[in-house]
Amino acid sequence: MLQAYLFPIGFALQTFPLLAFVFTLPFLIVQYRKYGYVNKIRVIVLYSFLLYLLCALYLVILPLPDTRHTCTGTTGSFNQWVPFQFVRDFLRETGLQWNNPATYLKVFGERALLQVAFNVLLLVPLGVFLRYYFRRRILRTTVTTFLVSLFFEVTQGTGLYGIYDCPYRLFDVDDLMLNTAGGLVGYAIAPWLTAFMPKSDTLDEGVDLSVTRVSYTRRFVAWLIDWAVLSPFVLFFLGRHMLLPLAGAVLFYFVVVPYLTEGRTLGKRVVRIRLDGRDGGLTLHALLVRYVSLYFGIGGPNVLFISGEMNQLPSMVMIPLLLVAGLLNLVFGIHALLCFVRRDRMLFYERWSETKHSIT
């Protein structure tokens, strides 16, 4: 019977990296917007919470039936509305004899007891998370735990919301009670389980954002957002081989817009950073040096290759240009890697333009 529980947990561990990858970008944006930085303890707690929710969901719905047509050969009701039916099932199915202590230990291996224990333990971690990190009171914990349990039961009782003809698991009112009880158990034991961790409401104490370094991860998120904004223009102009208008769009977005908005593009505004120049001032010249050297010096040859413009050149000219472009990419890749490893180093276009990022 334990295999029925181990399989969903194992499958959750396999699929969690994909879910974490999808979750990471919105998670980072929320952290930068709300707190101004990413706290490592908060990362561990929230990603472990995400893994727990995935495990709980898989434990409820897996293993899936081999066919969508689950009504074939089924009889009887798909719902159990009698409260405390699990007590009757326990007394009927187990070999417990109150006047025979020798039967007590055997009960712990019985399916009826394991089923009850599973339903209680399923939402114990939820109660812990709700009290420790989300700082919910007991009433809100009870309501939240009940609603999560109700979601699980409805998911089972509707055959995954109509994917299957009939439910392949029972909607059980006892499960609602046991799951909710498990959440309250988690709420009760949360102070002991989290005693070694800092209190969630003190995670940001002592953090001075004015001296906090802007990480490459944060800058990368801003870069992704900025190029997501520019992507329609890039696709439009590249598709029509209109490189000059494309260059103009890039210059306008990365030079003119930050110059008019005190160093902020949309991406930088979302993650709460901005560009500063020497002595805090940001000049048009500094922005031109920064982005022309990056997007035209490094990116330009790559765009010419991607757009097919280089294919129109004679081979004796195109081959040396391709070699130069490849060499530039290699050198820049090594340079960027070294700057990432040695965080005190500045990228070449930052050093040339004397610009840097700061948290707003």
RORO-749122 format. One record per residue (C-alpha): residue in three letters; x, y, z. Coordinates in steps of 0.2 Angstrom, whole numbers, padded with zeros to 4 digits. Example, Ala and Ser with C-alpha at 12.3 -4.5 7.8 and 13.67 -1.06 7.14 Angstrom:
ala/0062/-0022/0039 $
ser/0068/-0005/0036 $
END
This chain:
met/0000/0000/0000 $
leu/0014/0012/0003 $
gln/0019/0010/-0015 $
ala/0003/0019/-0019 $
tyr/0009/0034/-0009 $
leu/0028/0033/-0015 $
phe/0024/0034/-0034 $
pro/0015/0051/-0034 $
ile/0029/0058/-0023 $
gly/0042/0052/-0035 $
phe/0033/0058/-0050 $
ala/0031/0075/-0041 $
leu/0050/0076/-0038 $
gln/0053/0072/-0057 $
thr/0041/0086/-0063 $
phe/0045/0099/-0050 $
pro/0060/0106/-0060 $
leu/0048/0111/-0074 $
leu/0035/0119/-0063 $
ala/0049/0128/-0053 $
phe/0056/0135/-0070 $
val/0039/0142/-0075 $
phe/0036/0149/-0057 $
thr/0053/0157/-0056 $
leu/0050/0173/-0067 $
pro/0034/0178/-0059 $
phe/0042/0174/-0042 $
leu/0057/0185/-0045 $
ile/0046/0199/-0051 $
val/0035/0199/-0036 $
gln/0050/0198/-0024 $
tyr/0058/0213/-0032 $
arg/0042/0223/-0033 $
lys/0037/0219/-0015 $
tyr/0053/0217/-0005 $
gly/0066/0226/-0016 $
tyr/0077/0210/-0016 $
val/0076/0191/-0015 $
asn/0078/0183/0003 $
lys/0086/0166/0003 $
ile/0075/0160/0017 $
arg/0060/0165/0008 $
val/0066/0156/-0008 $
ile/0068/0140/0002 $
val/0051/0141/0010 $
leu/0041/0146/-0005 $
tyr/0049/0133/-0017 $
ser/0047/0120/-0003 $
phe/0029/0125/-0002 $
leu/0027/0123/-0021 $
leu/0034/0106/-0020 $
tyr/0023/0101/-0006 $
leu/0007/0107/-0016 $
leu/0013/0097/-0031 $
cys/0015/0081/-0020 $
ala/-0002/0084/-0012 $
leu/-0011/0086/-0029 $
tyr/-0002/0070/-0036 $
leu/-0006/0060/-0021 $
val/-0025/0064/-0023 $
ile/-0026/0061/-0042 $
leu/-0013/0048/-0046 $
pro/-0012/0035/-0053 $
leu/-0023/0039/-0067 $
pro/-0035/0026/-0075 $
asp/-0029/0018/-0091 $
thr/-0045/0024/-0100 $
arg/-0056/0040/-0100 $
his/-0071/0028/-0100 $
thr/-0072/0024/-0081 $
cys/-0090/0021/-0081 $
thr/-0089/0004/-0088 $
gly/-0092/-0009/-0076 $
thr/-0095/0003/-0061 $
thr/-0110/0002/-0050 $
gly/-0116/0011/-0034 $
ser/-0113/0029/-0028 $
phe/-0097/0039/-0031 $
asn/-0100/0049/-0015 $
gln/-0099/0045/0004 $
trp/-0110/0057/0014 $
val/-0110/0048/0031 $
pro/-0099/0057/0044 $
phe/-0087/0046/0054 $
gln/-0089/0031/0042 $
phe/-0071/0029/0043 $
val/-0073/0023/0062 $
arg/-0085/0010/0056 $
asp/-0074/0004/0042 $
phe/-0059/0003/0054 $
leu/-0069/-0008/0067 $
arg/-0075/-0019/0053 $
glu/-0059/-0021/0043 $
thr/-0046/-0022/0056 $
gly/-0043/-0037/0068 $
leu/-0043/-0026/0083 $
gln/-0049/-0034/0099 $
trp/-0051/-0022/0114 $
asn/-0049/-0036/0126 $
asn/-0033/-0043/0117 $
pro/-0018/-0032/0118 $
ala/-0009/-0043/0106 $
thr/-0019/-0036/0092 $
tyr/-0015/-0018/0095 $
leu/0002/-0018/0086 $
lys/-0006/-0027/0070 $
val/-0018/-0012/0068 $
phe/-0004/-0001/0062 $
gly/-0001/-0011/0046 $
glu/-0020/-0011/0042 $
arg/-0026/-0002/0027 $
ala/-0040/0006/0036 $
leu/-0028/0015/0049 $
leu/-0016/0019/0035 $
gln/-0030/0028/0025 $
val/-0035/0038/0040 $
ala/-0017/0043/0044 $
phe/-0014/0048/0026 $
asn/-0029/0059/0026 $
val/-0023/0068/0042 $
leu/-0005/0069/0037 $
leu/-0009/0076/0019 $
leu/-0013/0094/0025 $
val/-0002/0094/0040 $
pro/0012/0103/0031 $
leu/-0001/0116/0024 $
gly/-0005/0121/0042 $
val/0013/0123/0046 $
phe/0016/0134/0031 $
leu/0000/0144/0034 $
arg/0005/0148/0052 $
tyr/0024/0150/0050 $
tyr/0026/0159/0033 $
phe/0009/0166/0029 $
arg/0005/0171/0048 $
arg/-0013/0165/0047 $
arg/-0024/0164/0063 $
ile/-0032/0147/0067 $
leu/-0049/0152/0060 $
arg/-0042/0157/0043 $
thr/-0031/0141/0044 $
thr/-0046/0131/0047 $
val/-0056/0139/0032 $
thr/-0041/0138/0020 $
thr/-0037/0120/0025 $
phe/-0056/0115/0022 $
leu/-0056/0124/0005 $
val/-0041/0115/-0001 $
ser/-0048/0098/0005 $
leu/-0064/0103/-0004 $
phe/-0054/0106/-0020 $
phe/-0046/0089/-0019 $
glu/-0063/0080/-0016 $
val/-0072/0090/-0030 $
thr/-0057/0086/-0041 $
gln/-0059/0067/-0037 $
gly/-0078/0068/-0037 $
thr/-0079/0075/-0055 $
gly/-0067/0064/-0063 $
leu/-0054/0078/-0065 $
tyr/-0068/0090/-0070 $
gly/-0075/0079/-0084 $
ile/-0059/0072/-0091 $
tyr/-0065/0055/-0086 $
asp/-0083/0048/-0088 $
cys/-0085/0044/-0070 $
pro/-0076/0048/-0054 $
tyr/-0062/0035/-0051 $
arg/-0061/0040/-0033 $
leu/-0074/0043/-0020 $
phe/-0080/0060/-0014 $
asp/-0079/0057/0005 $
val/-0085/0069/0018 $
asp/-0074/0060/0031 $
asp/-0059/0065/0020 $
leu/-0064/0083/0022 $
met/-0065/0081/0041 $
leu/-0048/0072/0042 $
asn/-0039/0084/0030 $
thr/-0045/0099/0040 $
ala/-0040/0091/0056 $
gly/-0023/0088/0048 $
gly/-0021/0106/0044 $
leu/-0025/0111/0062 $
val/-0012/0098/0068 $
gly/0000/0107/0057 $
tyr/-0005/0123/0064 $
ala/-0002/0117/0082 $
ile/0015/0110/0079 $
ala/0021/0123/0068 $
pro/0031/0133/0082 $
trp/0041/0117/0086 $
leu/0044/0112/0068 $
thr/0050/0130/0064 $
ala/0059/0135/0080 $
phe/0076/0134/0071 $
met/0071/0146/0057 $
pro/0070/0165/0058 $
lys/0052/0172/0061 $
ser/0044/0176/0044 $
asp/0040/0194/0049 $
thr/0058/0198/0053 $
leu/0066/0191/0037 $
asp/0068/0209/0030 $
glu/0075/0217/0046 $
gly/0092/0225/0044 $
val/0091/0225/0025 $
asp/0098/0242/0017 $
leu/0092/0243/-0001 $
ser/0103/0258/-0004 $
val/0119/0247/-0002 $
thr/0112/0231/-0009 $
arg/0120/0226/-0025 $
val/0109/0224/-0041 $
ser/0112/0206/-0045 $
tyr/0114/0199/-0063 $
thr/0098/0189/-0060 $
arg/0088/0205/-0057 $
arg/0096/0213/-0072 $
phe/0092/0198/-0083 $
val/0074/0198/-0078 $
ala/0073/0217/-0083 $
trp/0082/0212/-0100 $
leu/0069/0199/-0103 $
ile/0055/0210/-0100 $
asp/0062/0224/-0111 $
trp/0065/0212/-0126 $
ala/0048/0205/-0124 $
val/0041/0223/-0126 $
leu/0053/0225/-0141 $
ser/0050/0208/-0149 $
pro/0035/0213/-0160 $
phe/0045/0227/-0168 $
val/0060/0215/-0170 $
leu/0050/0202/-0179 $
phe/0041/0215/-0190 $
phe/0057/0223/-0195 $
leu/0068/0208/-0197 $
gly/0055/0199/-0207 $
arg/0055/0213/-0219 $
his/0074/0215/-0219 $
met/0072/0233/-0212 $
leu/0088/0234/-0201 $
leu/0089/0253/-0200 $
pro/0071/0255/-0193 $
leu/0076/0241/-0181 $
ala/0091/0250/-0175 $
gly/0081/0265/-0173 $
ala/0068/0256/-0162 $
val/0082/0249/-0151 $
leu/0091/0266/-0149 $
phe/0074/0274/-0145 $
tyr/0070/0261/-0132 $
phe/0087/0259/-0123 $
val/0094/0277/-0125 $
val/0080/0289/-0127 $
val/0067/0281/-0115 $
pro/0080/0279/-0100 $
tyr/0086/0297/-0104 $
leu/0068/0304/-0102 $
thr/0064/0293/-0087 $
glu/0079/0294/-0076 $
gly/0087/0278/-0081 $
arg/0071/0267/-0082 $
thr/0065/0256/-0095 $
leu/0049/0246/-0093 $
gly/0059/0230/-0087 $
lys/0069/0240/-0075 $
arg/0054/0249/-0068 $
val/0046/0232/-0065 $
val/0060/0225/-0055 $
arg/0063/0242/-0047 $
ile/0080/0246/-0053 $
arg/0087/0261/-0064 $
leu/0103/0266/-0072 $
asp/0114/0279/-0064 $
gly/0129/0288/-0072 $
arg/0144/0296/-0065 $
asp/0140/0306/-0049 $
gly/0122/0300/-0051 $
gly/0119/0309/-0067 $
leu/0114/0300/-0083 $
thr/0119/0308/-0099 $
leu/0114/0305/-0117 $
his/0132/0302/-0121 $
ala/0134/0288/-0107 $
leu/0118/0279/-0113 $
leu/0124/0280/-0131 $
val/0141/0272/-0126 $
arg/0133/0259/-0116 $
tyr/0120/0252/-0128 $
val/0129/0256/-0145 $
ser/0144/0246/-0139 $
leu/0133/0232/-0132 $
tyr/0119/0230/-0145 $
phe/0128/0236/-0160 $
gly/0146/0231/-0156 $
ile/0141/0214/-0150 $
gly/0124/0211/-0156 $
gly/0125/0219/-0173 $
pro/0135/0206/-0182 $
asn/0124/0192/-0175 $
val/0108/0202/-0182 $
leu/0117/0203/-0199 $
phe/0120/0184/-0199 $
ile/0102/0180/-0192 $
ser/0094/0192/-0205 $
gly/0103/0184/-0219 $
glu/0111/0200/-0224 $
met/0129/0192/-0224 $
asn/0123/0179/-0236 $
gln/0123/0192/-0250 $
leu/0142/0197/-0247 $
pro/0156/0188/-0257 $
ser/0163/0173/-0248 $
met/0180/0181/-0246 $
val/0171/0195/-0236 $
met/0158/0185/-0227 $
ile/0169/0172/-0220 $
pro/0181/0184/-0211 $
leu/0166/0193/-0204 $
leu/0158/0177/-0198 $
leu/0175/0173/-0189 $
val/0175/0190/-0182 $
ala/0157/0189/-0175 $
gly/0161/0172/-0168 $
leu/0177/0178/-0160 $
leu/0167/0193/-0152 $
asn/0154/0181/-0145 $
leu/0167/0170/-0138 $
val/0177/0184/-0130 $
phe/0161/0192/-0123 $
gly/0154/0176/-0116 $
ile/0171/0173/-0107 $
his/0171/0191/-0101 $
ala/0152/0190/-0095 $
leu/0156/0173/-0086 $
leu/0171/0181/-0077 $
cys/0161/0196/-0071 $
phe/0147/0184/-0065 $
val/0159/0174/-0055 $
arg/0168/0189/-0049 $
arg/0154/0200/-0044 $
asp/0165/0216/-0041 $
arg/0170/0216/-0059 $
met/0160/0228/-0071 $
leu/0155/0223/-0089 $
phe/0165/0232/-0102 $
tyr/0150/0243/-0108 $
glu/0147/0248/-0090 $
arg/0165/0253/-0088 $
trp/0166/0262/-0104 $
ser/0150/0272/-0101 $
glu/0153/0274/-0082 $
thr/0135/0268/-0079 $
lys/0128/0256/-0066 $
his/0112/0250/-0059 $
ser/0104/0255/-0042 $
ile/0088/0249/-0033 $
thr/0074/0262/-0033 $
END
